[in-house]
Amino acid sequence: VTVPIVGNDEKAKLLVARLTQSMGFETSILGNIKHAHTLEGMANLYFTPYAAGNFDEAFEYYFRKGTAPSGLKKSKVRQAN
């Protein structure tokens, strides 16, 4: 399972990452606190099968680094708001 981490304090993010990894989880530091609302939505989605009693439909998040599609240029990707 990958635990995503966001925040504005770099030292705190690293501390949380080390603590989380010591419990056997993978971590991915994704940026500053403005991304927290996205992670909260992911948490809601994660709990949906449990809330519905569909335990066989449960899933885990695993983040993997990838590469951008060929031909994609940084200048053509809009900045997040």
mmCIF file of the N, C-alpha and C atoms, coordinates in Angstrom:
data_MODEL
# 
_entry.id   MODEL 
# 
loop_
_atom_site.group_PDB 
_atom_site.id 
_atom_site.type_symbol 
_atom_site.label_atom_id 
_atom_site.label_alt_id 
_atom_site.label_comp_id 
_atom_site.label_asym_id 
_atom_site.label_entity_id 
_atom_site.label_seq_id 
_atom_site.pdbx_PDB_ins_code 
_atom_site.Cartn_x 
_atom_site.Cartn_y 
_atom_site.Cartn_z 
_atom_site.occupancy 
_atom_site.B_iso_or_equiv 
_atom_site.pdbx_formal_charge 
_atom_site.auth_seq_id 
_atom_site.auth_comp_id 
_atom_site.auth_asym_id 
_atom_site.auth_atom_id 
_atom_site.pdbx_PDB_model_num 
ATOM 1   N N  . VAL A 1 1  ? 0.854   -1.171 0.000   1.00 0.00 ? 1  VAL A N  1 
ATOM 2   C CA . VAL A 1 1  ? 0.000   0.000  0.000   1.00 0.00 ? 1  VAL A CA 1 
ATOM 3   C C  . VAL A 1 1  ? 0.896   1.229  0.000   1.00 0.00 ? 1  VAL A C  1 
ATOM 4   N N  . THR A 1 2  ? 0.524   2.206  -0.793  1.00 0.00 ? 2  THR A N  1 
ATOM 5   C CA . THR A 1 2  ? 1.256   3.467  -0.827  1.00 0.00 ? 2  THR A CA 1 
ATOM 6   C C  . THR A 1 2  ? 0.469   4.521  -0.063  1.00 0.00 ? 2  THR A C  1 
ATOM 7   N N  . VAL A 1 3  ? 1.122   5.178  0.867   1.00 0.00 ? 3  VAL A N  1 
ATOM 8   C CA . VAL A 1 3  ? 0.508   6.260  1.629   1.00 0.00 ? 3  VAL A CA 1 
ATOM 9   C C  . VAL A 1 3  ? 0.997   7.580  1.042   1.00 0.00 ? 3  VAL A C  1 
ATOM 10  N N  . PRO A 1 4  ? 0.102   8.355  0.436   1.00 0.00 ? 4  PRO A N  1 
ATOM 11  C CA . PRO A 1 4  ? 0.499   9.648  -0.113  1.00 0.00 ? 4  PRO A CA 1 
ATOM 12  C C  . PRO A 1 4  ? 0.646   10.677 1.005   1.00 0.00 ? 4  PRO A C  1 
ATOM 13  N N  . ILE A 1 5  ? 1.650   11.540 0.867   1.00 0.00 ? 5  ILE A N  1 
ATOM 14  C CA . ILE A 1 5  ? 1.927   12.554 1.885   1.00 0.00 ? 5  ILE A CA 1 
ATOM 15  C C  . ILE A 1 5  ? 1.990   13.919 1.218   1.00 0.00 ? 5  ILE A C  1 
ATOM 16  N N  . VAL A 1 6  ? 1.280   14.885 1.791   1.00 0.00 ? 6  VAL A N  1 
ATOM 17  C CA . VAL A 1 6  ? 1.359   16.274 1.338   1.00 0.00 ? 6  VAL A CA 1 
ATOM 18  C C  . VAL A 1 6  ? 1.546   17.160 2.560   1.00 0.00 ? 6  VAL A C  1 
ATOM 19  N N  . GLY A 1 7  ? 2.091   18.340 2.344   1.00 0.00 ? 7  GLY A N  1 
ATOM 20  C CA . GLY A 1 7  ? 2.273   19.293 3.431   1.00 0.00 ? 7  GLY A CA 1 
ATOM 21  C C  . GLY A 1 7  ? 3.200   20.408 3.007   1.00 0.00 ? 7  GLY A C  1 
ATOM 22  N N  . ASN A 1 8  ? 3.289   21.424 3.827   1.00 0.00 ? 8  ASN A N  1 
ATOM 23  C CA . ASN A 1 8  ? 4.133   22.574 3.515   1.00 0.00 ? 8  ASN A CA 1 
ATOM 24  C C  . ASN A 1 8  ? 5.454   22.562 4.269   1.00 0.00 ? 8  ASN A C  1 
ATOM 25  N N  . ASP A 1 9  ? 5.643   21.639 5.184   1.00 0.00 ? 9  ASP A N  1 
ATOM 26  C CA . ASP A 1 9  ? 6.864   21.551 5.982   1.00 0.00 ? 9  ASP A CA 1 
ATOM 27  C C  . ASP A 1 9  ? 7.668   20.338 5.510   1.00 0.00 ? 9  ASP A C  1 
ATOM 28  N N  . GLU A 1 10 ? 8.775   20.604 4.827   1.00 0.00 ? 10 GLU A N  1 
ATOM 29  C CA . GLU A 1 10 ? 9.575   19.514 4.238   1.00 0.00 ? 10 GLU A CA 1 
ATOM 30  C C  . GLU A 1 10 ? 10.090  18.541 5.297   1.00 0.00 ? 10 GLU A C  1 
ATOM 31  N N  . LYS A 1 11 ? 10.570  19.058 6.420   1.00 0.00 ? 11 LYS A N  1 
ATOM 32  C CA . LYS A 1 11 ? 11.080  18.175 7.478   1.00 0.00 ? 11 LYS A CA 1 
ATOM 33  C C  . LYS A 1 11 ? 9.964   17.303 8.040   1.00 0.00 ? 11 LYS A C  1 
ATOM 34  N N  . ALA A 1 12 ? 8.797   17.884 8.215   1.00 0.00 ? 12 ALA A N  1 
ATOM 35  C CA . ALA A 1 12 ? 7.662   17.112 8.744   1.00 0.00 ? 12 ALA A CA 1 
ATOM 36  C C  . ALA A 1 12 ? 7.247   16.019 7.768   1.00 0.00 ? 12 ALA A C  1 
ATOM 37  N N  . LYS A 1 13 ? 7.240   16.331 6.472   1.00 0.00 ? 13 LYS A N  1 
ATOM 38  C CA . LYS A 1 13 ? 6.868   15.311 5.479   1.00 0.00 ? 13 LYS A CA 1 
ATOM 39  C C  . LYS A 1 13 ? 7.844   14.146 5.517   1.00 0.00 ? 13 LYS A C  1 
ATOM 40  N N  . LEU A 1 14 ? 9.132   14.448 5.642   1.00 0.00 ? 14 LEU A N  1 
ATOM 41  C CA . LEU A 1 14 ? 10.130  13.376 5.707   1.00 0.00 ? 14 LEU A CA 1 
ATOM 42  C C  . LEU A 1 14 ? 9.972   12.548 6.981   1.00 0.00 ? 14 LEU A C  1 
ATOM 43  N N  . LEU A 1 15 ? 9.670   13.209 8.088   1.00 0.00 ? 15 LEU A N  1 
ATOM 44  C CA . LEU A 1 15 ? 9.450   12.495 9.345   1.00 0.00 ? 15 LEU A CA 1 
ATOM 45  C C  . LEU A 1 15 ? 8.241   11.567 9.237   1.00 0.00 ? 15 LEU A C  1 
ATOM 46  N N  . VAL A 1 16 ? 7.156   12.071 8.678   1.00 0.00 ? 16 VAL A N  1 
ATOM 47  C CA . VAL A 1 16 ? 5.956   11.249 8.488   1.00 0.00 ? 16 VAL A CA 1 
ATOM 48  C C  . VAL A 1 16 ? 6.263   10.082 7.550   1.00 0.00 ? 16 VAL A C  1 
ATOM 49  N N  . ALA A 1 17 ? 7.031   10.340 6.500   1.00 0.00 ? 17 ALA A N  1 
ATOM 50  C CA . ALA A 1 17 ? 7.391   9.271  5.560   1.00 0.00 ? 17 ALA A CA 1 
ATOM 51  C C  . ALA A 1 17 ? 8.193   8.178  6.263   1.00 0.00 ? 17 ALA A C  1 
ATOM 52  N N  . ARG A 1 18 ? 9.177   8.567  7.059   1.00 0.00 ? 18 ARG A N  1 
ATOM 53  C CA . ARG A 1 18 ? 9.988   7.564  7.774   1.00 0.00 ? 18 ARG A CA 1 
ATOM 54  C C  . ARG A 1 18 ? 9.133   6.759  8.754   1.00 0.00 ? 18 ARG A C  1 
ATOM 55  N N  . LEU A 1 19 ? 8.267   7.438  9.483   1.00 0.00 ? 19 LEU A N  1 
ATOM 56  C CA . LEU A 1 19 ? 7.395   6.753  10.436  1.00 0.00 ? 19 LEU A CA 1 
ATOM 57  C C  . LEU A 1 19 ? 6.468   5.779  9.717   1.00 0.00 ? 19 LEU A C  1 
ATOM 58  N N  . THR A 1 20 ? 5.886   6.229  8.623   1.00 0.00 ? 20 THR A N  1 
ATOM 59  C CA . THR A 1 20 ? 4.969   5.395  7.843   1.00 0.00 ? 20 THR A CA 1 
ATOM 60  C C  . THR A 1 20 ? 5.693   4.186  7.262   1.00 0.00 ? 20 THR A C  1 
ATOM 61  N N  . GLN A 1 21 ? 6.900   4.406  6.741   1.00 0.00 ? 21 GLN A N  1 
ATOM 62  C CA . GLN A 1 21 ? 7.691   3.306  6.187   1.00 0.00 ? 21 GLN A CA 1 
ATOM 63  C C  . GLN A 1 21 ? 8.080   2.306  7.270   1.00 0.00 ? 21 GLN A C  1 
ATOM 64  N N  . SER A 1 22 ? 8.321   2.792  8.487   1.00 0.00 ? 22 SER A N  1 
ATOM 65  C CA . SER A 1 22 ? 8.683   1.876  9.579   1.00 0.00 ? 22 SER A CA 1 
ATOM 66  C C  . SER A 1 22 ? 7.532   0.942  9.942   1.00 0.00 ? 22 SER A C  1 
ATOM 67  N N  . MET A 1 23 ? 6.310   1.306  9.540   1.00 0.00 ? 23 MET A N  1 
ATOM 68  C CA . MET A 1 23 ? 5.142   0.453  9.773   1.00 0.00 ? 23 MET A CA 1 
ATOM 69  C C  . MET A 1 23 ? 4.880   -0.480 8.593   1.00 0.00 ? 23 MET A C  1 
ATOM 70  N N  . GLY A 1 24 ? 5.763   -0.451 7.591   1.00 0.00 ? 24 GLY A N  1 
ATOM 71  C CA . GLY A 1 24 ? 5.654   -1.383 6.479   1.00 0.00 ? 24 GLY A CA 1 
ATOM 72  C C  . GLY A 1 24 ? 4.954   -0.861 5.242   1.00 0.00 ? 24 GLY A C  1 
ATOM 73  N N  . PHE A 1 25 ? 4.629   0.426  5.220   1.00 0.00 ? 25 PHE A N  1 
ATOM 74  C CA . PHE A 1 25 ? 3.954   1.004  4.063   1.00 0.00 ? 25 PHE A CA 1 
ATOM 75  C C  . PHE A 1 25 ? 4.945   1.699  3.142   1.00 0.00 ? 25 PHE A C  1 
ATOM 76  N N  . GLU A 1 26 ? 4.591   1.812  1.872   1.00 0.00 ? 26 GLU A N  1 
ATOM 77  C CA . GLU A 1 26 ? 5.332   2.655  0.943   1.00 0.00 ? 26 GLU A CA 1 
ATOM 78  C C  . GLU A 1 26 ? 4.801   4.074  1.104   1.00 0.00 ? 26 GLU A C  1 
ATOM 79  N N  . THR A 1 27 ? 5.608   5.058  0.749   1.00 0.00 ? 27 THR A N  1 
ATOM 80  C CA . THR A 1 27 ? 5.149   6.444  0.802   1.00 0.00 ? 27 THR A CA 1 
ATOM 81  C C  . THR A 1 27 ? 5.448   7.142  -0.517  1.00 0.00 ? 27 THR A C  1 
ATOM 82  N N  . SER A 1 28 ? 4.683   8.173  -0.776  1.00 0.00 ? 28 SER A N  1 
ATOM 83  C CA . SER A 1 28 ? 4.915   9.023  -1.937  1.00 0.00 ? 28 SER A CA 1 
ATOM 84  C C  . SER A 1 28 ? 4.618   10.457 -1.514  1.00 0.00 ? 28 SER A C  1 
ATOM 85  N N  . ILE A 1 29 ? 5.650   11.302 -1.508  1.00 0.00 ? 29 ILE A N  1 
ATOM 86  C CA . ILE A 1 29 ? 5.477   12.709 -1.158  1.00 0.00 ? 29 ILE A CA 1 
ATOM 87  C C  . ILE A 1 29 ? 5.051   13.435 -2.424  1.00 0.00 ? 29 ILE A C  1 
ATOM 88  N N  . LEU A 1 30 ? 3.844   13.994 -2.384  1.00 0.00 ? 30 LEU A N  1 
ATOM 89  C CA . LEU A 1 30 ? 3.216   14.516 -3.598  1.00 0.00 ? 30 LEU A CA 1 
ATOM 90  C C  . LEU A 1 30 ? 3.189   16.031 -3.711  1.00 0.00 ? 30 LEU A C  1 
ATOM 91  N N  . GLY A 1 31 ? 3.634   16.740 -2.722  1.00 0.00 ? 31 GLY A N  1 
ATOM 92  C CA . GLY A 1 31 ? 3.641   18.195 -2.854  1.00 0.00 ? 31 GLY A CA 1 
ATOM 93  C C  . GLY A 1 31 ? 3.132   18.892 -1.617  1.00 0.00 ? 31 GLY A C  1 
ATOM 94  N N  . ASN A 1 32 ? 2.622   20.111 -1.832  1.00 0.00 ? 32 ASN A N  1 
ATOM 95  C CA . ASN A 1 32 ? 2.208   20.916 -0.687  1.00 0.00 ? 32 ASN A CA 1 
ATOM 96  C C  . ASN A 1 32 ? 0.761   20.634 -0.285  1.00 0.00 ? 32 ASN A C  1 
ATOM 97  N N  . ILE A 1 33 ? 0.345   21.317 0.747   1.00 0.00 ? 33 ILE A N  1 
ATOM 98  C CA . ILE A 1 33 ? -0.948  21.045 1.382   1.00 0.00 ? 33 ILE A CA 1 
ATOM 99  C C  . ILE A 1 33 ? -2.138  21.309 0.463   1.00 0.00 ? 33 ILE A C  1 
ATOM 100 N N  . LYS A 1 34 ? -1.947  22.081 -0.590  1.00 0.00 ? 34 LYS A N  1 
ATOM 101 C CA . LYS A 1 34 ? -3.085  22.371 -1.475  1.00 0.00 ? 34 LYS A CA 1 
ATOM 102 C C  . LYS A 1 34 ? -3.628  21.107 -2.143  1.00 0.00 ? 34 LYS A C  1 
ATOM 103 N N  . HIS A 1 35 ? -2.861  20.025 -2.112  1.00 0.00 ? 35 HIS A N  1 
ATOM 104 C CA . HIS A 1 35 ? -3.312  18.764 -2.707  1.00 0.00 ? 35 HIS A CA 1 
ATOM 105 C C  . HIS A 1 35 ? -4.079  17.881 -1.720  1.00 0.00 ? 35 HIS A C  1 
ATOM 106 N N  . ALA A 1 36 ? -4.219  18.338 -0.474  1.00 0.00 ? 36 ALA A N  1 
ATOM 107 C CA . ALA A 1 36 ? -4.881  17.516 0.548   1.00 0.00 ? 36 ALA A CA 1 
ATOM 108 C C  . ALA A 1 36 ? -6.318  17.179 0.178   1.00 0.00 ? 36 ALA A C  1 
ATOM 109 N N  . HIS A 1 37 ? -7.030  18.100 -0.454  1.00 0.00 ? 37 HIS A N  1 
ATOM 110 C CA . HIS A 1 37 ? -8.439  17.829 -0.794  1.00 0.00 ? 37 HIS A CA 1 
ATOM 111 C C  . HIS A 1 37 ? -8.565  16.652 -1.762  1.00 0.00 ? 37 HIS A C  1 
ATOM 112 N N  . THR A 1 38 ? -7.582  16.485 -2.633  1.00 0.00 ? 38 THR A N  1 
ATOM 113 C CA . THR A 1 38 ? -7.598  15.346 -3.551  1.00 0.00 ? 38 THR A CA 1 
ATOM 114 C C  . THR A 1 38 ? -7.419  14.039 -2.777  1.00 0.00 ? 38 THR A C  1 
ATOM 115 N N  . LEU A 1 39 ? -6.500  14.040 -1.820  1.00 0.00 ? 39 LEU A N  1 
ATOM 116 C CA . LEU A 1 39 ? -6.271  12.837 -1.023  1.00 0.00 ? 39 LEU A CA 1 
ATOM 117 C C  . LEU A 1 39 ? -7.479  12.504 -0.160  1.00 0.00 ? 39 LEU A C  1 
ATOM 118 N N  . GLU A 1 40 ? -8.175  13.521 0.323   1.00 0.00 ? 40 GLU A N  1 
ATOM 119 C CA . GLU A 1 40 ? -9.388  13.271 1.107   1.00 0.00 ? 40 GLU A CA 1 
ATOM 120 C C  . GLU A 1 40 ? -10.446 12.585 0.242   1.00 0.00 ? 40 GLU A C  1 
ATOM 121 N N  . GLY A 1 41 ? -10.544 12.991 -1.018  1.00 0.00 ? 41 GLY A N  1 
ATOM 122 C CA . GLY A 1 41 ? -11.471 12.327 -1.939  1.00 0.00 ? 41 GLY A CA 1 
ATOM 123 C C  . GLY A 1 41 ? -11.083 10.879 -2.180  1.00 0.00 ? 41 GLY A C  1 
ATOM 124 N N  . MET A 1 42 ? -9.772  10.626 -2.266  1.00 0.00 ? 42 MET A N  1 
ATOM 125 C CA . MET A 1 42 ? -9.306  9.252  -2.441  1.00 0.00 ? 42 MET A CA 1 
ATOM 126 C C  . MET A 1 42 ? -9.665  8.406  -1.220  1.00 0.00 ? 42 MET A C  1 
ATOM 127 N N  . ALA A 1 43 ? -9.583  8.996  -0.035  1.00 0.00 ? 43 ALA A N  1 
ATOM 128 C CA . ALA A 1 43 ? -9.946  8.270  1.187   1.00 0.00 ? 43 ALA A CA 1 
ATOM 129 C C  . ALA A 1 43 ? -11.430 7.920  1.172   1.00 0.00 ? 43 ALA A C  1 
ATOM 130 N N  . ASN A 1 44 ? -12.260 8.862  0.746   1.00 0.00 ? 44 ASN A N  1 
ATOM 131 C CA . ASN A 1 44 ? -13.700 8.578  0.652   1.00 0.00 ? 44 ASN A CA 1 
ATOM 132 C C  . ASN A 1 44 ? -13.965 7.425  -0.305  1.00 0.00 ? 44 ASN A C  1 
ATOM 133 N N  . LEU A 1 45 ? -13.296 7.433  -1.443  1.00 0.00 ? 45 LEU A N  1 
ATOM 134 C CA . LEU A 1 45 ? -13.458 6.359  -2.418  1.00 0.00 ? 45 LEU A CA 1 
ATOM 135 C C  . LEU A 1 45 ? -12.994 5.024  -1.839  1.00 0.00 ? 45 LEU A C  1 
ATOM 136 N N  . TYR A 1 46 ? -11.885 5.047  -1.114  1.00 0.00 ? 46 TYR A N  1 
ATOM 137 C CA . TYR A 1 46 ? -11.333 3.837  -0.511  1.00 0.00 ? 46 TYR A CA 1 
ATOM 138 C C  . TYR A 1 46 ? -12.341 3.164  0.429   1.00 0.00 ? 46 TYR A C  1 
ATOM 139 N N  . PHE A 1 47 ? -13.068 3.960  1.196   1.00 0.00 ? 47 PHE A N  1 
ATOM 140 C CA . PHE A 1 47 ? -13.992 3.401  2.187   1.00 0.00 ? 47 PHE A CA 1 
ATOM 141 C C  . PHE A 1 47 ? -15.353 3.021  1.612   1.00 0.00 ? 47 PHE A C  1 
ATOM 142 N N  . THR A 1 48 ? -15.626 3.372  0.373   1.00 0.00 ? 48 THR A N  1 
ATOM 143 C CA . THR A 1 48 ? -16.932 3.095  -0.230  1.00 0.00 ? 48 THR A CA 1 
ATOM 144 C C  . THR A 1 48 ? -17.324 1.622  -0.172  1.00 0.00 ? 48 THR A C  1 
ATOM 145 N N  . PRO A 1 49 ? -16.476 0.674  -0.584  1.00 0.00 ? 49 PRO A N  1 
ATOM 146 C CA . PRO A 1 49 ? -16.896 -0.735 -0.526  1.00 0.00 ? 49 PRO A CA 1 
ATOM 147 C C  . PRO A 1 49 ? -17.171 -1.205 0.907   1.00 0.00 ? 49 PRO A C  1 
ATOM 148 N N  . TYR A 1 50 ? -16.390 -0.704 1.862   1.00 0.00 ? 50 TYR A N  1 
ATOM 149 C CA . TYR A 1 50 ? -16.599 -1.105 3.256   1.00 0.00 ? 50 TYR A CA 1 
ATOM 150 C C  . TYR A 1 50 ? -17.936 -0.588 3.773   1.00 0.00 ? 50 TYR A C  1 
ATOM 151 N N  . ALA A 1 51 ? -18.243 0.668  3.474   1.00 0.00 ? 51 ALA A N  1 
ATOM 152 C CA . ALA A 1 51 ? -19.495 1.272  3.933   1.00 0.00 ? 51 ALA A CA 1 
ATOM 153 C C  . ALA A 1 51 ? -20.705 0.549  3.349   1.00 0.00 ? 51 ALA A C  1 
ATOM 154 N N  . ALA A 1 52 ? -20.547 0.022  2.138   1.00 0.00 ? 52 ALA A N  1 
ATOM 155 C CA . ALA A 1 52 ? -21.651 -0.694 1.481   1.00 0.00 ? 52 ALA A CA 1 
ATOM 156 C C  . ALA A 1 52 ? -21.696 -2.172 1.861   1.00 0.00 ? 52 ALA A C  1 
ATOM 157 N N  . GLY A 1 53 ? -20.732 -2.613 2.682   1.00 0.00 ? 53 GLY A N  1 
ATOM 158 C CA . GLY A 1 53 ? -20.687 -4.018 3.072   1.00 0.00 ? 53 GLY A CA 1 
ATOM 159 C C  . GLY A 1 53 ? -20.142 -4.927 1.989   1.00 0.00 ? 53 GLY A C  1 
ATOM 160 N N  . ASN A 1 54 ? -19.533 -4.350 0.955   1.00 0.00 ? 54 ASN A N  1 
ATOM 161 C CA . ASN A 1 54 ? -18.971 -5.132 -0.158  1.00 0.00 ? 54 ASN A CA 1 
ATOM 162 C C  . ASN A 1 54 ? -17.478 -5.363 0.066   1.00 0.00 ? 54 ASN A C  1 
ATOM 163 N N  . PHE A 1 55 ? -17.151 -6.128 1.079   1.00 0.00 ? 55 PHE A N  1 
ATOM 164 C CA . PHE A 1 55 ? -15.760 -6.320 1.449   1.00 0.00 ? 55 PHE A CA 1 
ATOM 165 C C  . PHE A 1 55 ? -14.939 -6.989 0.351   1.00 0.00 ? 55 PHE A C  1 
ATOM 166 N N  . ASP A 1 56 ? -15.579 -7.782 -0.497  1.00 0.00 ? 56 ASP A N  1 
ATOM 167 C CA . ASP A 1 56 ? -14.862 -8.424 -1.602  1.00 0.00 ? 56 ASP A CA 1 
ATOM 168 C C  . ASP A 1 56 ? -14.500 -7.431 -2.703  1.00 0.00 ? 56 ASP A C  1 
ATOM 169 N N  . GLU A 1 57 ? -15.045 -6.233 -2.652  1.00 0.00 ? 57 GLU A N  1 
ATOM 170 C CA . GLU A 1 57 ? -14.755 -5.192 -3.646  1.00 0.00 ? 57 GLU A CA 1 
ATOM 171 C C  . GLU A 1 57 ? -13.691 -4.214 -3.150  1.00 0.00 ? 57 GLU A C  1 
ATOM 172 N N  . ALA A 1 58 ? -13.142 -4.453 -1.974  1.00 0.00 ? 58 ALA A N  1 
ATOM 173 C CA . ALA A 1 58 ? -12.138 -3.549 -1.409  1.00 0.00 ? 58 ALA A CA 1 
ATOM 174 C C  . ALA A 1 58 ? -10.888 -3.528 -2.283  1.00 0.00 ? 58 ALA A C  1 
ATOM 175 N N  . PHE A 1 59 ? -10.167 -2.444 -2.221  1.00 0.00 ? 59 PHE A N  1 
ATOM 176 C CA . PHE A 1 59 ? -8.946  -2.289 -3.016  1.00 0.00 ? 59 PHE A CA 1 
ATOM 177 C C  . PHE A 1 59 ? -7.921  -1.502 -2.214  1.00 0.00 ? 59 PHE A C  1 
ATOM 178 N N  . GLU A 1 60 ? -6.701  -1.476 -2.703  1.00 0.00 ? 60 GLU A N  1 
ATOM 179 C CA . GLU A 1 60 ? -5.613  -0.709 -2.099  1.00 0.00 ? 60 GLU A CA 1 
ATOM 180 C C  . GLU A 1 60 ? -5.028  0.213  -3.157  1.00 0.00 ? 60 GLU A C  1 
ATOM 181 N N  . TYR A 1 61 ? -4.413  1.293  -2.709  1.00 0.00 ? 61 TYR A N  1 
ATOM 182 C CA . TYR A 1 61 ? -3.720  2.209  -3.619  1.00 0.00 ? 61 TYR A CA 1 
ATOM 183 C C  . TYR A 1 61 ? -2.236  1.859  -3.667  1.00 0.00 ? 61 TYR A C  1 
ATOM 184 N N  . TYR A 1 62 ? -1.705  1.763  -4.863  1.00 0.00 ? 62 TYR A N  1 
ATOM 185 C CA . TYR A 1 62 ? -0.273  1.592  -5.079  1.00 0.00 ? 62 TYR A CA 1 
ATOM 186 C C  . TYR A 1 62 ? 0.148   2.621  -6.114  1.00 0.00 ? 62 TYR A C  1 
ATOM 187 N N  . PHE A 1 63 ? 1.022   3.539  -5.738  1.00 0.00 ? 63 PHE A N  1 
ATOM 188 C CA . PHE A 1 63 ? 1.493   4.569  -6.666  1.00 0.00 ? 63 PHE A CA 1 
ATOM 189 C C  . PHE A 1 63 ? 2.791   4.089  -7.296  1.00 0.00 ? 63 PHE A C  1 
ATOM 190 N N  . ARG A 1 64 ? 2.905   4.225  -8.588  1.00 0.00 ? 64 ARG A N  1 
ATOM 191 C CA . ARG A 1 64 ? 4.120   3.872  -9.314  1.00 0.00 ? 64 ARG A CA 1 
ATOM 192 C C  . ARG A 1 64 ? 4.497   5.024  -10.226 1.00 0.00 ? 64 ARG A C  1 
ATOM 193 N N  . LYS A 1 65 ? 5.774   5.337  -10.251 1.00 0.00 ? 65 LYS A N  1 
ATOM 194 C CA . LYS A 1 65 ? 6.230   6.387  -11.151 1.00 0.00 ? 65 LYS A CA 1 
ATOM 195 C C  . LYS A 1 65 ? 6.168   5.871  -12.574 1.00 0.00 ? 65 LYS A C  1 
ATOM 196 N N  . GLY A 1 66 ? 5.817   6.743  -13.475 1.00 0.00 ? 66 GLY A N  1 
ATOM 197 C CA . GLY A 1 66 ? 5.723   6.374  -14.877 1.00 0.00 ? 66 GLY A CA 1 
ATOM 198 C C  . GLY A 1 66 ? 6.393   7.429  -15.731 1.00 0.00 ? 66 GLY A C  1 
ATOM 199 N N  . THR A 1 67 ? 6.197   7.314  -16.990 1.00 0.00 ? 67 THR A N  1 
ATOM 200 C CA . THR A 1 67 ? 6.733   8.302  -17.911 1.00 0.00 ? 67 THR A CA 1 
ATOM 201 C C  . THR A 1 67 ? 5.576   8.979  -18.619 1.00 0.00 ? 67 THR A C  1 
ATOM 202 N N  . ALA A 1 68 ? 5.817   10.197 -19.021 1.00 0.00 ? 68 ALA A N  1 
ATOM 203 C CA . ALA A 1 68 ? 4.790   10.950 -19.739 1.00 0.00 ? 68 ALA A CA 1 
ATOM 204 C C  . ALA A 1 68 ? 4.601   10.341 -21.124 1.00 0.00 ? 68 ALA A C  1 
ATOM 205 N N  . PRO A 1 69 ? 3.415   10.480 -21.683 1.00 0.00 ? 69 PRO A N  1 
ATOM 206 C CA . PRO A 1 69 ? 3.187   9.992  -23.042 1.00 0.00 ? 69 PRO A CA 1 
ATOM 207 C C  . PRO A 1 69 ? 4.152   10.656 -24.024 1.00 0.00 ? 69 PRO A C  1 
ATOM 208 N N  . SER A 1 70 ? 4.586   9.922  -25.031 1.00 0.00 ? 70 SER A N  1 
ATOM 209 C CA . SER A 1 70 ? 5.510   10.501 -26.009 1.00 0.00 ? 70 SER A CA 1 
ATOM 210 C C  . SER A 1 70 ? 4.847   11.687 -26.696 1.00 0.00 ? 70 SER A C  1 
ATOM 211 N N  . GLY A 1 71 ? 5.622   12.702 -26.954 1.00 0.00 ? 71 GLY A N  1 
ATOM 212 C CA . GLY A 1 71 ? 5.113   13.891 -27.619 1.00 0.00 ? 71 GLY A CA 1 
ATOM 213 C C  . GLY A 1 71 ? 4.554   14.939 -26.674 1.00 0.00 ? 71 GLY A C  1 
ATOM 214 N N  . LEU A 1 72 ? 4.379   14.603 -25.400 1.00 0.00 ? 72 LEU A N  1 
ATOM 215 C CA . LEU A 1 72 ? 3.855   15.572 -24.443 1.00 0.00 ? 72 LEU A CA 1 
ATOM 216 C C  . LEU A 1 72 ? 4.971   16.522 -24.039 1.00 0.00 ? 72 LEU A C  1 
ATOM 217 N N  . LYS A 1 73 ? 4.704   17.797 -24.148 1.00 0.00 ? 73 LYS A N  1 
ATOM 218 C CA . LYS A 1 73 ? 5.704   18.799 -23.785 1.00 0.00 ? 73 LYS A CA 1 
ATOM 219 C C  . LYS A 1 73 ? 5.224   19.553 -22.565 1.00 0.00 ? 73 LYS A C  1 
ATOM 220 N N  . LYS A 1 74 ? 6.163   19.855 -21.688 1.00 0.00 ? 74 LYS A N  1 
ATOM 221 C CA . LYS A 1 74 ? 5.819   20.544 -20.452 1.00 0.00 ? 74 LYS A CA 1 
ATOM 222 C C  . LYS A 1 74 ? 5.063   21.835 -20.733 1.00 0.00 ? 74 LYS A C  1 
ATOM 223 N N  . SER A 1 75 ? 5.427   22.527 -21.781 1.00 0.00 ? 75 SER A N  1 
ATOM 224 C CA . SER A 1 75 ? 4.775   23.805 -22.078 1.00 0.00 ? 75 SER A CA 1 
ATOM 225 C C  . SER A 1 75 ? 3.301   23.630 -22.452 1.00 0.00 ? 75 SER A C  1 
ATOM 226 N N  . LYS A 1 76 ? 2.891   22.415 -22.824 1.00 0.00 ? 76 LYS A N  1 
ATOM 227 C CA . LYS A 1 76 ? 1.505   22.178 -23.217 1.00 0.00 ? 76 LYS A CA 1 
ATOM 228 C C  . LYS A 1 76 ? 0.645   21.656 -22.074 1.00 0.00 ? 76 LYS A C  1 
ATOM 229 N N  . VAL A 1 77 ? 1.245   21.459 -20.916 1.00 0.00 ? 77 VAL A N  1 
ATOM 230 C CA . VAL A 1 77 ? 0.497   20.977 -19.758 1.00 0.00 ? 77 VAL A CA 1 
ATOM 231 C C  . VAL A 1 77 ? 0.141   22.184 -18.905 1.00 0.00 ? 77 VAL A C  1 
ATOM 232 N N  . ARG A 1 78 ? -1.157  22.382 -18.672 1.00 0.00 ? 78 ARG A N  1 
ATOM 233 C CA . ARG A 1 78 ? -1.569  23.547 -17.889 1.00 0.00 ? 78 ARG A CA 1 
ATOM 234 C C  . ARG A 1 78 ? -1.216  23.344 -16.422 1.00 0.00 ? 78 ARG A C  1 
ATOM 235 N N  . GLN A 1 79 ? -0.963  24.423 -15.746 1.00 0.00 ? 79 GLN A N  1 
ATOM 236 C CA . GLN A 1 79 ? -0.661  24.387 -14.322 1.00 0.00 ? 79 GLN A CA 1 
ATOM 237 C C  . GLN A 1 79 ? -1.927  24.098 -13.533 1.00 0.00 ? 79 GLN A C  1 
ATOM 238 N N  . ALA A 1 80 ? -1.780  23.350 -12.455 1.00 0.00 ? 80 ALA A N  1 
ATOM 239 C CA . ALA A 1 80 ? -2.919  23.091 -11.570 1.00 0.00 ? 80 ALA A CA 1 
ATOM 240 C C  . ALA A 1 80 ? -3.268  24.362 -10.817 1.00 0.00 ? 80 ALA A C  1 
ATOM 241 N N  . ASN A 1 81 ? -4.532  24.552 -10.552 1.00 0.00 ? 81 ASN A N  1 
ATOM 242 C CA . ASN A 1 81 ? -4.975  25.739 -9.799  1.00 0.00 ? 81 ASN A CA 1 
ATOM 243 C C  . ASN A 1 81 ? -4.891  25.504 -8.321  1.00 0.00 ? 81 ASN A C  1 
# 
